[in-house]
């Protein structure tokens, strides 16, 4: 007869602003650990069971959209729409559609590559005080500690940073150029950059919670899916950086592209990326796992 003593420990702690800047998500985090020891006359195999627990959100205003966020998202969408309209109107006027279509496809492919390079940089270098991108660096660090919280951010709150950059880059092109091939590239590239954070959000949700159109786009590989992104949140956290379609991920990871960049920066500047640290370090994901050994 087996004697099974069960021990559980529950720890509830609030992460406050007294902590260092890179460990700052305003959340309640629940950690549950469970250990089971058995004494039995028969040898039985053990199996590890993982249970993922999402702690409840606090009333964190940093996840809510402001009017400033909405303004920048509206401005970004407007500049992208104007660029797209110039490409369409130019295509009608010239009866030439292949060139802007190919330019648009190139913009889509390069936007995925660009999202990976930018994602790698903000994950591995800088902090909340970094000029221009400090806010996004801090968001990346917080996201790795509690990845699921990205789905709780309001739409404009999640997109406003990239929308601001998109507006400032695309607006001058809208005003200065009418070439429909150029705008075929610009409109598609800018659209993917502007909305890549929304694609990222959808990659953290299950299919049952997503609109059918989004599921179809993920299944066809046009936007990044949960299955393509999930490895980014598993140790050693140094792959699958691209978050538009994810089409570049396999090529970049198998060629060790980012590892080569890290080595160059280290030998030239003496700066180590965060991906070289212990995978269990505080900057990496905390998955809130209940780990139990039990009889089969």
N, C-alpha and C positions, 0 to 999 in steps of 0.2 A: 504493500500500500504506500502510495506517495504522500509525503508531507510537504506542503507547498506554502511556505511563509511568503506573504506579499508585502512589499514595502513601497510606498508611494511618497513622493515629495512634491509639493506644489509651491512654487515661488512666484509671487506677483510683484513686479517692480515697475516703477515709472521711470522712463528715461527723460531727464530734465535738461535744461540748458546749462546746468553745472558741469555736464560732461564735456569732453573735448568736442570741437566743432564737427569732426567727421563722424561722430556717433550721436546724431542729434534728432532722429525721427521722434516726433511728438506722439508717441504711441504707448499703449499699455501692452506689455509683452508677457505672455503666459508661457512658462516652460514647465513641462510635465515630464518627469522621469519615473521609470517603473522598472524594478528588477524582480525577477522570480527565480528562486533557487529550488531545485528538486532533489529529492533523495528517493531513489527507486532501485528495484532489484534488476531492472532491465535497462539496457543502454538504448536510448532513443535519440534520433537526430534532432538537432535544434534548428529553428528557423527564425530569422529576424523579421519582425513585422514593423513597418514604418507607417506612422499615422501623422499626417500633416495637419497642424492646427493653426488657423488664422486668428490671432488675437483681435479683440474688438478695437475699433478705432475710437480715439478720443475726439472731442469736438475741435478738430484742428482746422483753423481758418486758412492755413497754408495750402490746403487742398481745394479751396474754393476759388472760383473765378472772380476777378474784379473787373470794373469797367475798363481799366487800362488793359487788362488781358484781352477783353472782348474787342477793344479798339484795334489792337495789333493783329489779332486773328482776322478781323474784318478787312483791315488794310492789306494784309498778306493775300487773302483770298481775292480781293479786288485786283491787285497787281497781276496775280497769276491769271485771272480771267481775262484781263485786257491783253496779256501776252498771247493767250490761247486764241482769243478772238482775232488778233492780228494775223496769226498763222492760218486760221480758217479762211478769213476774208482774202488774204493773199493767195491762198490756194485756189479759191473760186476765180479770182481775177486773172490768174496766170494759167489756170487749168493744169497746174503741175502739183501733183499730190505725193509722188514718190519721195521726193527730196525732204519735205517737211515731216513725212511719216517716218523716214529713216532717221532724221534728226531727233524726232520725238523718242524713237526707240533707243537711240544712243543716250539721250538724257535720262531715260528710265534705268538703263543698265548702269550708267555712271553714278546716278543718285544712290543706288544700292552700295556701290563701292565707297562712295563718299560717306555714307552713313556708317559704314564699318570703320573707316579710318577715324572719323570724329568720335564714334563710340569708344574705340580703343583708347584714344587720347584722353578723353574725359574720365574713363575708368581707371587709368593708370598714372596720370600725372596731374599735378596741381591740387588746389583745395578751394575752399569757399572764398578765399581772398584773391584768387587768380583774376587778373584784369579781364574784362569782357565776358569770360565764360565761367567765372567763379560760381555763379548760381547753378549752372548746369552741372559743373563738377560735383558740387555738393549734392544735387539731386541724384546723380549717378551713384555716389557713395551711399546715400540713404536707400536708394533702390536696391542695392546689393544686400543691405542688411535686412530689408523687408520687401522683397520683390512684389508681393501681391498688392501692396498699397497703391501701385500705379493705377490700378483699376478703379480706385476710389477718388482719384483726382477728377475734377470737373473738366469738361472739354477745353475751354479756353485757357484754363490754368495749365493744362498739360502742353498746349501748343504755342503759347504766346511767345516764348523765347525764340523758337525757330521762325515764327511768323514775323517777328521784328526783323530778324536777319534777312528773311526773304523779301520783305517790303523794301528794305534799304538797298538790296542788290538789284531787284527786278524793276523798281520804279524808274530809275534812270534809263534802263534799257527800253522800257515802254515809251519813254518820252523821246529818246534819241534815234531809235531804229524802227523801220517798218518792214524789214526783210522777213518774209514768212518762214523761210527755212531756219533762220536764227531763232525766231520765236517758237518754232516747233520744238527746238531743243530746250530753250529757256523755260517755256511753260511747263513741259513735262518734268524737267529736272526740278524746277522750283516747287511744283505740286507735290512731288515725291518727298522732297526735303521737308516741306511744310507739314505734311501729314504722316511722316515716318513715325513720329511719336504715337500717333493714333494706331498705326499698324502694330507698333510695339505693345500698346495696351491690349489690343485684340489677341496678340500672341500669348498673353498671360491669362486669357479667359478660356473657358471650355466651350466647345461647339454648341452645347445646349443653351448657352446664354447669348449667343451671337445671332444677328440677323442672317437669314439664309444666303443673301448676296455675299456677305462677308465670308461665310463658310465656303461658298463656291470659289471665291477669289483665293482663299487659302488653299483649298484642295487642288486648284489648278496651278498653284505656285506663283501667282501674280503678286501676292503680298505674303509676307513672312507668316508662317503658321506656328502653332504651339510646338509641334514636333521638331521644327527647324530651329526654334529658339531655346528650347529647354536645356540643351547642353551648355549654354552660356551660364546657367545658374547652377552648374555642378562643378565641383573641384576638377581642375585647378582654375576655373573661371577665366580662361585666356583664349577662348575660341568663340565662333559663331557671333561675331560682332555686328554683322550687317542686318539691318532691320527694315529694309524696304521690301525686297522679295527674298533676301537670303541666298540668292543665286551664287554670289561670290564666296560664300562661307567655305564650301568644300575646297575650292581652289586655294584660298588664302591660308586655310588651316593646314592643308597637306603640304603646301610649299614652305610653311613656317615663316610666312611673310612678316607677321607682326613680331615674332621672336627676333628676326633679323633686324627690324627697325629698333627694337629695344636694345639689342647689342650695340648698334651704331650709336644710339643716344648715350648709352652707358659709357662707352669708350671715349666718345667725344666730349660729353658734358659731365660724366660721373654721376648721372641721375639714374636711380633704379626704379623700374615700374612697380606698381603695387602687385602685379601678377607674380612677382618673384617672391613674395612673402608667403608665410605659412598659410595654406588654404583655410585654416581655422582661425585666422587673425580677425580682429573685430570688424575690419572693413568689408569682409566677405559675408555672404548670405547666412543668416541664421534661420534655419528652416523649422524650428520648433517641433522637433521630432520626439514622439514617445517611443522609446526603444525597449522592447520586451523580448526575453527569451522564454519560450513556452514549449510545452509538449505538443507533438504532432499527433 
